[in-house]
Amino acid sequence: MAIPAAPTVAPQVARRAVEWWVDLQAGRTDAAFAAALARWRAEDPAHDAAWRHIETMQGRFGQLAAGLDT
């Protein structure tokens, strides 16, 4: 399984994307949170690229975990 290359984004953008992901994993799923995340992603193509990379990696981690269950 090839790991996709991370997008070239500023460290603070990558860090903020991770912060959004951590909040989501902690159960922040209300409408205000979803709207704020959508606004952040729309502000800059780099924001969206960083978020899409996190989503991709989350999917890869899920595949890895599923493989460990067998």
Summary of the structure (lengths in Angstrom):
residues: 70
radius of gyration: 13.3
end to end distance: 17.0
largest distance: 41.7
contacts: 155
relative contact order: 0.18
helix: 74%
strand: 0%
